């Protein structure tokens, strides 16, 4: 019953350098328009392949 951003906030309070990847079936435009995710938050849209997931995770790990 908790949103992804709310869970991320709880985790970040305990582990500030934890990175997050949000996954959604909505387009990033719709998500941004409704203010669901903050600017700069990493998002992977459904459907995605295992390779796309791996690439996105690698990108997040590699970025500061």
PDB file of N, CA, C, O and CB in Angstrom:
ATOM      1  N   UNK A   1       0.792  -1.192   0.000  1.00  0.00           N
ATOM      2  CA  UNK A   1       0.000   0.000   0.000  1.00  0.00           C
ATOM      3  C   UNK A   1       0.840   1.265   0.000  1.00  0.00           C
ATOM      4  O   UNK A   1       0.320   2.349   0.265  1.00  0.00           O
ATOM      5  CB  UNK A   1      -0.904  -0.007   1.167  1.00  0.00           C
ATOM      6  N   UNK A   2       2.128   1.150  -0.292  1.00  0.00           N
ATOM      7  CA  UNK A   2       3.005   2.317  -0.281  1.00  0.00           C
ATOM      8  C   UNK A   2       3.486   2.600  -1.702  1.00  0.00           C
ATOM      9  O   UNK A   2       3.724   1.675  -2.480  1.00  0.00           O
ATOM     10  CB  UNK A   2       4.211   2.097   0.677  1.00  0.00           C
ATOM     11  N   UNK A   3       3.626   3.865  -2.031  1.00  0.00           N
ATOM     12  CA  UNK A   3       4.127   4.218  -3.360  1.00  0.00           C
ATOM     13  C   UNK A   3       5.635   3.974  -3.441  1.00  0.00           C
ATOM     14  O   UNK A   3       6.323   3.903  -2.422  1.00  0.00           O
ATOM     15  CB  UNK A   3       3.801   5.694  -3.690  1.00  0.00           C
ATOM     16  N   UNK A   4       6.123   3.849  -4.653  1.00  0.00           N
ATOM     17  CA  UNK A   4       7.557   3.676  -4.864  1.00  0.00           C
ATOM     18  C   UNK A   4       8.375   4.834  -4.313  1.00  0.00           C
ATOM     19  O   UNK A   4       9.367   4.606  -3.620  1.00  0.00           O
ATOM     20  CB  UNK A   4       7.842   3.512  -6.332  1.00  0.00           C
ATOM     21  N   UNK A   5       7.980   6.088  -4.609  1.00  0.00           N
ATOM     22  CA  UNK A   5       8.736   7.214  -4.058  1.00  0.00           C
ATOM     23  C   UNK A   5       8.746   7.245  -2.527  1.00  0.00           C
ATOM     24  O   UNK A   5       9.754   7.611  -1.924  1.00  0.00           O
ATOM     25  CB  UNK A   5       8.166   8.508  -4.581  1.00  0.00           C
ATOM     26  N   UNK A   6       7.636   6.866  -1.898  1.00  0.00           N
ATOM     27  CA  UNK A   6       7.589   6.845  -0.430  1.00  0.00           C
ATOM     28  C   UNK A   6       8.554   5.794   0.118  1.00  0.00           C
ATOM     29  O   UNK A   6       9.255   6.044   1.098  1.00  0.00           O
ATOM     30  CB  UNK A   6       6.149   6.561   0.067  1.00  0.00           C
ATOM     31  N   UNK A   7       8.590   4.631  -0.506  1.00  0.00           N
ATOM     32  CA  UNK A   7       9.519   3.582  -0.086  1.00  0.00           C
ATOM     33  C   UNK A   7      10.960   4.033  -0.288  1.00  0.00           C
ATOM     34  O   UNK A   7      11.810   3.810   0.574  1.00  0.00           O
ATOM     35  CB  UNK A   7       9.254   2.279  -0.864  1.00  0.00           C
ATOM     36  N   UNK A   8      11.239   4.670  -1.429  1.00  0.00           N
ATOM     37  CA  UNK A   8      12.587   5.171  -1.687  1.00  0.00           C
ATOM     38  C   UNK A   8      13.004   6.164  -0.604  1.00  0.00           C
ATOM     39  O   UNK A   8      14.147   6.131  -0.149  1.00  0.00           O
ATOM     40  CB  UNK A   8      12.662   5.833  -3.077  1.00  0.00           C
ATOM     41  N   UNK A   9      12.103   7.038  -0.189  1.00  0.00           N
ATOM     42  CA  UNK A   9      12.422   8.020   0.849  1.00  0.00           C
ATOM     43  C   UNK A   9      12.788   7.347   2.164  1.00  0.00           C
ATOM     44  O   UNK A   9      13.717   7.781   2.845  1.00  0.00           O
ATOM     45  CB  UNK A   9      11.245   8.965   1.063  1.00  0.00           C
ATOM     46  N   UNK A  10      12.078   6.305   2.521  1.00  0.00           N
ATOM     47  CA  UNK A  10      12.370   5.570   3.756  1.00  0.00           C
ATOM     48  C   UNK A  10      13.736   4.909   3.669  1.00  0.00           C
ATOM     49  O   UNK A  10      14.525   4.968   4.612  1.00  0.00           O
ATOM     50  CB  UNK A  10      11.283   4.511   4.032  1.00  0.00           C
ATOM     51  N   UNK A  11      14.014   4.277   2.529  1.00  0.00           N
ATOM     52  CA  UNK A  11      15.312   3.611   2.341  1.00  0.00           C
ATOM     53  C   UNK A  11      16.439   4.635   2.354  1.00  0.00           C
ATOM     54  O   UNK A  11      17.464   4.420   3.001  1.00  0.00           O
ATOM     55  CB  UNK A  11      15.333   2.814   1.015  1.00  0.00           C
ATOM     56  N   UNK A  12      16.259   5.748   1.645  1.00  0.00           N
ATOM     57  CA  UNK A  12      17.304   6.777   1.584  1.00  0.00           C
ATOM     58  C   UNK A  12      17.576   7.402   2.947  1.00  0.00           C
ATOM     59  O   UNK A  12      18.698   7.837   3.208  1.00  0.00           O
ATOM     60  CB  UNK A  12      16.910   7.864   0.596  1.00  0.00           C
ATOM     61  N   UNK A  13      16.583   7.455   3.812  1.00  0.00           N
ATOM     62  CA  UNK A  13      16.788   7.992   5.157  1.00  0.00           C
ATOM     63  C   UNK A  13      17.753   7.112   5.951  1.00  0.00           C
ATOM     64  O   UNK A  13      18.517   7.605   6.781  1.00  0.00           O
ATOM     65  CB  UNK A  13      15.443   8.111   5.898  1.00  0.00           C
ATOM     66  N   UNK A  14      17.710   5.814   5.689  1.00  0.00           N
ATOM     67  CA  UNK A  14      18.582   4.872   6.400  1.00  0.00           C
ATOM     68  C   UNK A  14      19.897   4.627   5.663  1.00  0.00           C
ATOM     69  O   UNK A  14      20.929   4.370   6.283  1.00  0.00           O
ATOM     70  CB  UNK A  14      17.860   3.550   6.606  1.00  0.00           C
ATOM     71  N   UNK A  15      19.847   4.711   4.326  1.00  0.00           N
ATOM     72  CA  UNK A  15      21.030   4.458   3.488  1.00  0.00           C
ATOM     73  C   UNK A  15      21.065   5.520   2.392  1.00  0.00           C
ATOM     74  O   UNK A  15      20.590   5.285   1.281  1.00  0.00           O
ATOM     75  CB  UNK A  15      21.004   3.002   2.868  1.00  0.00           C
ATOM     76  N   UNK A  16      21.628   6.691   2.705  1.00  0.00           N
ATOM     77  CA  UNK A  16      21.527   7.850   1.820  1.00  0.00           C
ATOM     78  C   UNK A  16      22.068   7.676   0.394  1.00  0.00           C
ATOM     79  O   UNK A  16      21.623   8.377  -0.514  1.00  0.00           O
ATOM     80  CB  UNK A  16      22.228   8.965   2.444  1.00  0.00           C
ATOM     81  N   UNK A  17      22.991   6.783   0.186  1.00  0.00           N
ATOM     82  CA  UNK A  17      23.595   6.651  -1.146  1.00  0.00           C
ATOM     83  C   UNK A  17      22.972   5.532  -1.983  1.00  0.00           C
ATOM     84  O   UNK A  17      23.503   5.166  -3.032  1.00  0.00           O
ATOM     85  CB  UNK A  17      25.080   6.403  -1.008  1.00  0.00           C
ATOM     86  N   UNK A  18      21.856   4.996  -1.521  1.00  0.00           N
ATOM     87  CA  UNK A  18      21.160   3.949  -2.261  1.00  0.00           C
ATOM     88  C   UNK A  18      20.555   4.529  -3.534  1.00  0.00           C
ATOM     89  O   UNK A  18      19.949   5.600  -3.517  1.00  0.00           O
ATOM     90  CB  UNK A  18      20.065   3.296  -1.389  1.00  0.00           C
ATOM     91  N   UNK A  19      20.727   3.810  -4.631  1.00  0.00           N
ATOM     92  CA  UNK A  19      20.163   4.240  -5.905  1.00  0.00           C
ATOM     93  C   UNK A  19      18.876   3.478  -6.162  1.00  0.00           C
ATOM     94  O   UNK A  19      18.702   2.352  -5.695  1.00  0.00           O
ATOM     95  CB  UNK A  19      21.169   4.026  -7.064  1.00  0.00           C
ATOM     96  N   UNK A  20      17.969   4.108  -6.916  1.00  0.00           N
ATOM     97  CA  UNK A  20      16.667   3.494  -7.169  1.00  0.00           C
ATOM     98  C   UNK A  20      16.347   3.517  -8.656  1.00  0.00           C
ATOM     99  O   UNK A  20      16.730   4.436  -9.379  1.00  0.00           O
ATOM    100  CB  UNK A  20      15.566   4.212  -6.377  1.00  0.00           C
ATOM    101  N   UNK A  21      15.643   2.496  -9.088  1.00  0.00           N
ATOM    102  CA  UNK A  21      15.135   2.408 -10.452  1.00  0.00           C
ATOM    103  C   UNK A  21      13.632   2.141 -10.347  1.00  0.00           C
ATOM    104  O   UNK A  21      13.202   1.156  -9.748  1.00  0.00           O
ATOM    105  CB  UNK A  21      15.876   1.276 -11.285  1.00  0.00           C
ATOM    106  N   UNK A  22      12.853   3.031 -10.935  1.00  0.00           N
ATOM    107  CA  UNK A  22      11.410   2.868 -10.941  1.00  0.00           C
ATOM    108  C   UNK A  22      10.999   2.224 -12.261  1.00  0.00           C
ATOM    109  O   UNK A  22      11.548   2.542 -13.315  1.00  0.00           O
ATOM    110  CB  UNK A  22      10.690   4.230 -10.734  1.00  0.00           C
ATOM    111  N   UNK A  23      10.037   1.325 -12.193  1.00  0.00           N
ATOM    112  CA  UNK A  23       9.535   0.622 -13.365  1.00  0.00           C
ATOM    113  C   UNK A  23       8.033   0.883 -13.448  1.00  0.00           C
ATOM    114  O   UNK A  23       7.312   0.753 -12.459  1.00  0.00           O
ATOM    115  CB  UNK A  23       9.849  -0.921 -13.294  1.00  0.00           C
ATOM    116  N   UNK A  24       7.572   1.256 -14.654  1.00  0.00           N
ATOM    117  CA  UNK A  24       6.156   1.589 -14.793  1.00  0.00           C
ATOM    118  C   UNK A  24       5.663   1.270 -16.192  1.00  0.00           C
ATOM    119  O   UNK A  24       6.429   1.260 -17.156  1.00  0.00           O
ATOM    120  CB  UNK A  24       5.916   3.065 -14.475  1.00  0.00           C
ATOM    121  N   UNK A  25       4.387   1.014 -16.280  1.00  0.00           N
ATOM    122  CA  UNK A  25       3.735   0.833 -17.562  1.00  0.00           C
ATOM    123  C   UNK A  25       3.263   2.150 -18.157  1.00  0.00           C
ATOM    124  O   UNK A  25       2.865   2.207 -19.320  1.00  0.00           O
ATOM    125  CB  UNK A  25       2.572  -0.108 -17.418  1.00  0.00           C
ATOM    126  N   UNK A  26       3.310   3.215 -17.352  1.00  0.00           N
ATOM    127  CA  UNK A  26       2.938   4.543 -17.844  1.00  0.00           C
ATOM    128  C   UNK A  26       4.125   5.171 -18.562  1.00  0.00           C
ATOM    129  O   UNK A  26       5.275   4.822 -18.300  1.00  0.00           O
ATOM    130  CB  UNK A  26       2.460   5.454 -16.681  1.00  0.00           C
ATOM    131  N   UNK A  27       3.835   6.110 -19.476  1.00  0.00           N
ATOM    132  CA  UNK A  27       4.921   6.812 -20.151  1.00  0.00           C
ATOM    133  C   UNK A  27       5.549   7.819 -19.198  1.00  0.00           C
ATOM    134  O   UNK A  27       4.910   8.273 -18.249  1.00  0.00           O
ATOM    135  CB  UNK A  27       4.412   7.517 -21.430  1.00  0.00           C
ATOM    136  N   UNK A  28       6.804   8.163 -19.458  1.00  0.00           N
ATOM    137  CA  UNK A  28       7.494   9.119 -18.595  1.00  0.00           C
ATOM    138  C   UNK A  28       6.824  10.488 -18.634  1.00  0.00           C
ATOM    139  O   UNK A  28       6.858  11.215 -17.642  1.00  0.00           O
ATOM    140  CB  UNK A  28       8.959   9.244 -19.008  1.00  0.00           C
ATOM    141  N   UNK A  29       6.208  10.854 -19.774  1.00  0.00           N
ATOM    142  CA  UNK A  29       5.500  12.132 -19.868  1.00  0.00           C
ATOM    143  C   UNK A  29       4.318  12.171 -18.907  1.00  0.00           C
ATOM    144  O   UNK A  29       4.107  13.169 -18.219  1.00  0.00           O
ATOM    145  CB  UNK A  29       5.021  12.376 -21.305  1.00  0.00           C
ATOM    146  N   UNK A  30       3.557  11.101 -18.861  1.00  0.00           N
ATOM    147  CA  UNK A  30       2.397  11.038 -17.955  1.00  0.00           C
ATOM    148  C   UNK A  30       2.862  11.072 -16.503  1.00  0.00           C
ATOM    149  O   UNK A  30       2.276  11.770 -15.676  1.00  0.00           O
ATOM    150  CB  UNK A  30       1.557   9.756 -18.219  1.00  0.00           C
ATOM    151  N   UNK A  31       3.894  10.335 -16.201  1.00  0.00           N
ATOM    152  CA  UNK A  31       4.417  10.297 -14.833  1.00  0.00           C
ATOM    153  C   UNK A  31       4.915  11.677 -14.421  1.00  0.00           C
ATOM    154  O   UNK A  31       4.604  12.141 -13.324  1.00  0.00           O
ATOM    155  CB  UNK A  31       5.553   9.258 -14.710  1.00  0.00           C
ATOM    156  N   UNK A  32       5.677  12.336 -15.277  1.00  0.00           N
ATOM    157  CA  UNK A  32       6.189  13.674 -14.965  1.00  0.00           C
ATOM    158  C   UNK A  32       5.044  14.674 -14.821  1.00  0.00           C
ATOM    159  O   UNK A  32       5.068  15.523 -13.930  1.00  0.00           O
ATOM    160  CB  UNK A  32       7.167  14.145 -16.058  1.00  0.00           C
ATOM    161  N   UNK A  33       4.050  14.575 -15.689  1.00  0.00           N
ATOM    162  CA  UNK A  33       2.915  15.503 -15.665  1.00  0.00           C
ATOM    163  C   UNK A  33       2.148  15.421 -14.343  1.00  0.00           C
ATOM    164  O   UNK A  33       1.653  16.430 -13.841  1.00  0.00           O
ATOM    165  CB  UNK A  33       1.970  15.210 -16.835  1.00  0.00           C
ATOM    166  N   UNK A  34       2.057  14.233 -13.797  1.00  0.00           N
ATOM    167  CA  UNK A  34       1.316  14.048 -12.552  1.00  0.00           C
ATOM    168  C   UNK A  34       2.202  14.202 -11.311  1.00  0.00           C
ATOM    169  O   UNK A  34       1.736  14.052 -10.181  1.00  0.00           O
ATOM    170  CB  UNK A  34       0.663  12.680 -12.545  1.00  0.00           C
ATOM    171  N   UNK A  35       3.481  14.503 -11.539  1.00  0.00           N
ATOM    172  CA  UNK A  35       4.378  14.744 -10.414  1.00  0.00           C
ATOM    173  C   UNK A  35       4.670  13.520  -9.585  1.00  0.00           C
ATOM    174  O   UNK A  35       4.966  13.631  -8.395  1.00  0.00           O
ATOM    175  CB  UNK A  35       3.810  15.785  -9.544  1.00  0.00           C
ATOM    176  N   UNK A  36       4.592  12.357 -10.192  1.00  0.00           N
ATOM    177  CA  UNK A  36       4.806  11.114  -9.448  1.00  0.00           C
ATOM    178  C   UNK A  36       6.280  10.907  -9.129  1.00  0.00           C
ATOM    179  O   UNK A  36       6.625  10.446  -8.042  1.00  0.00           O
ATOM    180  CB  UNK A  36       4.272   9.920 -10.240  1.00  0.00           C
ATOM    181  N   UNK A  37       7.145  11.246 -10.071  1.00  0.00           N
ATOM    182  CA  UNK A  37       8.583  11.097  -9.857  1.00  0.00           C
ATOM    183  C   UNK A  37       9.287  12.442  -9.960  1.00  0.00           C
ATOM    184  O   UNK A  37       8.897  13.301 -10.751  1.00  0.00           O
ATOM    185  CB  UNK A  37       9.178  10.112 -10.869  1.00  0.00           C
ATOM    186  N   UNK A  38      10.314  12.612  -9.164  1.00  0.00           N
ATOM    187  CA  UNK A  38      11.109  13.827  -9.211  1.00  0.00           C
ATOM    188  C   UNK A  38      11.965  13.843 -10.469  1.00  0.00           C
ATOM    189  O   UNK A  38      12.281  12.797 -11.037  1.00  0.00           O
ATOM    190  CB  UNK A  38      11.987  13.950  -7.959  1.00  0.00           C
ATOM    191  N   UNK A  39      12.336  15.044 -10.894  1.00  0.00           N
ATOM    192  CA  UNK A  39      13.205  15.198 -12.050  1.00  0.00           C
ATOM    193  C   UNK A  39      14.528  14.464 -11.790  1.00  0.00           C
ATOM    194  O   UNK A  39      15.082  14.539 -10.693  1.00  0.00           O
ATOM    195  CB  UNK A  39      13.454  16.705 -12.357  1.00  0.00           C
ATOM    196  N   UNK A  40      15.017  13.766 -12.795  1.00  0.00           N
ATOM    197  CA  UNK A  40      16.278  13.043 -12.672  1.00  0.00           C
ATOM    198  C   UNK A  40      16.150  11.632 -12.138  1.00  0.00           C
ATOM    199  O   UNK A  40      17.144  10.908 -12.084  1.00  0.00           O
ATOM    200  CB  UNK A  40      17.189  13.796 -11.799  1.00  0.00           C
ATOM    201  N   UNK A  41      14.961  11.219 -11.744  1.00  0.00           N
ATOM    202  CA  UNK A  41      14.749   9.860 -11.243  1.00  0.00           C
ATOM    203  C   UNK A  41      14.838   8.886 -12.411  1.00  0.00           C
ATOM    204  O   UNK A  41      14.330   9.161 -13.498  1.00  0.00           O
ATOM    205  CB  UNK A  41      13.372   9.732 -10.518  1.00  0.00           C
ATOM    206  N   UNK A  42      15.473   7.772 -12.184  1.00  0.00           N
ATOM    207  CA  UNK A  42      15.641   6.758 -13.222  1.00  0.00           C
ATOM    208  C   UNK A  42      14.358   5.953 -13.379  1.00  0.00           C
ATOM    209  O   UNK A  42      13.782   5.473 -12.403  1.00  0.00           O
ATOM    210  CB  UNK A  42      16.825   5.826 -12.888  1.00  0.00           C
ATOM    211  N   UNK A  43      13.920   5.815 -14.632  1.00  0.00           N
ATOM    212  CA  UNK A  43      12.668   5.126 -14.928  1.00  0.00           C
ATOM    213  C   UNK A  43      12.879   4.168 -16.088  1.00  0.00           C
ATOM    214  O   UNK A  43      13.508   4.520 -17.086  1.00  0.00           O
ATOM    215  CB  UNK A  43      11.543   6.136 -15.254  1.00  0.00           C
ATOM    216  N   UNK A  44      12.362   2.978 -15.958  1.00  0.00           N
ATOM    217  CA  UNK A  44      12.353   1.990 -17.029  1.00  0.00           C
ATOM    218  C   UNK A  44      10.892   1.685 -17.330  1.00  0.00           C
ATOM    219  O   UNK A  44      10.125   1.298 -16.449  1.00  0.00           O
ATOM    220  CB  UNK A  44      13.155   0.683 -16.634  1.00  0.00           C
ATOM    221  N   UNK A  45      10.529   1.867 -18.582  1.00  0.00           N
ATOM    222  CA  UNK A  45       9.131   1.667 -18.965  1.00  0.00           C
ATOM    223  C   UNK A  45       8.883   0.237 -19.439  1.00  0.00           C
ATOM    224  O   UNK A  45       9.703  -0.355 -20.140  1.00  0.00           O
ATOM    225  CB  UNK A  45       8.737   2.657 -20.063  1.00  0.00           C
ATOM    226  N   UNK A  46       7.736  -0.300 -19.040  1.00  0.00           N
ATOM    227  CA  UNK A  46       7.299  -1.616 -19.496  1.00  0.00           C
ATOM    228  C   UNK A  46       6.738  -1.485 -20.897  1.00  0.00           C
ATOM    229  O   UNK A  46       6.220  -0.420 -21.233  1.00  0.00           O
ATOM    230  CB  UNK A  46       6.244  -2.226 -18.534  1.00  0.00           C
ATOM    231  N   UNK A  47       6.810  -2.470 -21.702  1.00  0.00           N
ATOM    232  CA  UNK A  47       7.560  -3.706 -21.500  1.00  0.00           C
ATOM    233  C   UNK A  47       9.042  -3.471 -21.778  1.00  0.00           C
ATOM    234  O   UNK A  47       9.404  -2.572 -22.536  1.00  0.00           O
ATOM    235  CB  UNK A  47       7.012  -4.831 -22.406  1.00  0.00           C
ATOM    236  N   UNK A  48       9.890  -4.280 -21.163  1.00  0.00           N
ATOM    237  CA  UNK A  48      11.325  -4.179 -21.394  1.00  0.00           C
ATOM    238  C   UNK A  48      11.908  -5.586 -21.420  1.00  0.00           C
ATOM    239  O   UNK A  48      11.352  -6.527 -20.855  1.00  0.00           O
ATOM    240  CB  UNK A  48      12.016  -3.305 -20.302  1.00  0.00           C
ATOM    241  N   UNK A  49      13.030  -5.692 -22.085  1.00  0.00           N
ATOM    242  CA  UNK A  49      13.707  -6.987 -22.170  1.00  0.00           C
ATOM    243  C   UNK A  49      14.679  -7.123 -21.001  1.00  0.00           C
ATOM    244  O   UNK A  49      14.995  -6.141 -20.328  1.00  0.00           O
ATOM    245  CB  UNK A  49      14.453  -7.139 -23.531  1.00  0.00           C
ATOM    246  N   UNK A  50      15.140  -8.319 -20.771  1.00  0.00           N
ATOM    247  CA  UNK A  50      16.136  -8.570 -19.737  1.00  0.00           C
ATOM    248  C   UNK A  50      17.406  -7.776 -20.038  1.00  0.00           C
ATOM    249  O   UNK A  50      18.052  -7.264 -19.124  1.00  0.00           O
ATOM    250  CB  UNK A  50      16.451 -10.081 -19.633  1.00  0.00           C
ATOM    251  N   UNK A  51      17.759  -7.674 -21.310  1.00  0.00           N
ATOM    252  CA  UNK A  51      18.933  -6.910 -21.714  1.00  0.00           C
ATOM    253  C   UNK A  51      18.751  -5.417 -21.397  1.00  0.00           C
ATOM    254  O   UNK A  51      19.681  -4.770 -20.915  1.00  0.00           O
ATOM    255  CB  UNK A  51      19.206  -7.109 -23.216  1.00  0.00           C
ATOM    256  N   UNK A  52      17.566  -4.874 -21.665  1.00  0.00           N
ATOM    257  CA  UNK A  52      17.302  -3.461 -21.353  1.00  0.00           C
ATOM    258  C   UNK A  52      17.387  -3.200 -19.854  1.00  0.00           C
ATOM    259  O   UNK A  52      17.906  -2.170 -19.424  1.00  0.00           O
ATOM    260  CB  UNK A  52      15.920  -3.046 -21.876  1.00  0.00           C
ATOM    261  N   UNK A  53      16.872  -4.142 -19.059  1.00  0.00           N
ATOM    262  CA  UNK A  53      16.948  -4.015 -17.612  1.00  0.00           C
ATOM    263  C   UNK A  53      18.411  -4.023 -17.169  1.00  0.00           C
ATOM    264  O   UNK A  53      18.823  -3.182 -16.370  1.00  0.00           O
ATOM    265  CB  UNK A  53      16.163  -5.153 -16.922  1.00  0.00           C
ATOM    266  N   UNK A  54      19.178  -4.950 -17.676  1.00  0.00           N
ATOM    267  CA  UNK A  54      20.597  -5.044 -17.317  1.00  0.00           C
ATOM    268  C   UNK A  54      21.347  -3.768 -17.700  1.00  0.00           C
ATOM    269  O   UNK A  54      22.175  -3.281 -16.930  1.00  0.00           O
ATOM    270  CB  UNK A  54      21.243  -6.261 -18.003  1.00  0.00           C
ATOM    271  N   UNK A  55      21.064  -3.228 -18.879  1.00  0.00           N
ATOM    272  CA  UNK A  55      21.724  -2.002 -19.317  1.00  0.00           C
ATOM    273  C   UNK A  55      21.367  -0.825 -18.411  1.00  0.00           C
ATOM    274  O   UNK A  55      22.229  -0.012 -18.076  1.00  0.00           O
ATOM    275  CB  UNK A  55      21.344  -1.685 -20.764  1.00  0.00           C
ATOM    276  N   UNK A  56      20.118  -0.736 -18.023  1.00  0.00           N
ATOM    277  CA  UNK A  56      19.665   0.365 -17.172  1.00  0.00           C
ATOM    278  C   UNK A  56      20.295   0.256 -15.786  1.00  0.00           C
ATOM    279  O   UNK A  56      20.739   1.259 -15.228  1.00  0.00           O
ATOM    280  CB  UNK A  56      18.124   0.370 -17.063  1.00  0.00           C
ATOM    281  N   UNK A  57      20.337  -0.941 -15.233  1.00  0.00           N
ATOM    282  CA  UNK A  57      20.963  -1.148 -13.935  1.00  0.00           C
ATOM    283  C   UNK A  57      22.438  -0.779 -14.013  1.00  0.00           C
ATOM    284  O   UNK A  57      22.951  -0.109 -13.117  1.00  0.00           O
ATOM    285  CB  UNK A  57      20.790  -2.610 -13.468  1.00  0.00           C
ATOM    286  N   UNK A  58      23.122  -1.198 -15.054  1.00  0.00           N
ATOM    287  CA  UNK A  58      24.534  -0.870 -15.236  1.00  0.00           C
ATOM    288  C   UNK A  58      24.726   0.640 -15.329  1.00  0.00           C
ATOM    289  O   UNK A  58      25.653   1.185 -14.730  1.00  0.00           O
ATOM    290  CB  UNK A  58      25.090  -1.557 -16.495  1.00  0.00           C
ATOM    291  N   UNK A  59      23.856   1.318 -16.078  1.00  0.00           N
ATOM    292  CA  UNK A  59      23.923   2.777 -16.212  1.00  0.00           C
ATOM    293  C   UNK A  59      23.789   3.459 -14.843  1.00  0.00           C
ATOM    294  O   UNK A  59      24.528   4.393 -14.532  1.00  0.00           O
ATOM    295  CB  UNK A  59      22.816   3.280 -17.169  1.00  0.00           C
ATOM    296  N   UNK A  60      22.859   2.990 -14.048  1.00  0.00           N
ATOM    297  CA  UNK A  60      22.636   3.580 -12.723  1.00  0.00           C
ATOM    298  C   UNK A  60      23.827   3.340 -11.809  1.00  0.00           C
ATOM    299  O   UNK A  60      24.240   4.244 -11.083  1.00  0.00           O
ATOM    300  CB  UNK A  60      21.366   3.006 -12.087  1.00  0.00           C
ATOM    301  N   UNK A  61      24.377   2.147 -11.835  1.00  0.00           N
ATOM    302  CA  UNK A  61      25.538   1.822 -11.015  1.00  0.00           C
ATOM    303  C   UNK A  61      26.740   2.677 -11.407  1.00  0.00           C
ATOM    304  O   UNK A  61      27.484   3.148 -10.548  1.00  0.00           O
ATOM    305  CB  UNK A  61      25.882   0.336 -11.143  1.00  0.00           C
ATOM    306  N   UNK A  62      26.922   2.871 -12.706  1.00  0.00           N
ATOM    307  CA  UNK A  62      28.094   3.591 -13.195  1.00  0.00           C
ATOM    308  C   UNK A  62      28.035   5.101 -13.021  1.00  0.00           C
ATOM    309  O   UNK A  62      29.072   5.764 -13.013  1.00  0.00           O
ATOM    310  CB  UNK A  62      28.288   3.286 -14.622  1.00  0.00           C
ATOM    311  N   UNK A  63      26.829   5.653 -12.882  1.00  0.00           N
ATOM    312  CA  UNK A  63      26.712   7.098 -12.729  1.00  0.00           C
ATOM    313  C   UNK A  63      26.830   7.474 -11.265  1.00  0.00           C
ATOM    314  O   UNK A  63      26.338   6.769 -10.384  1.00  0.00           O
ATOM    315  CB  UNK A  63      25.382   7.606 -13.310  1.00  0.00           C
ATOM    316  N   UNK A  64      27.491   8.597 -11.018  1.00  0.00           N
ATOM    317  CA  UNK A  64      27.780   9.061  -9.658  1.00  0.00           C
ATOM    318  C   UNK A  64      26.599   9.352  -8.868  1.00  0.00           C
ATOM    319  O   UNK A  64      26.715   9.749  -7.708  1.00  0.00           O
ATOM    320  CB  UNK A  64      28.600  10.235  -9.680  1.00  0.00           C
TER     321      UNK A  64
END
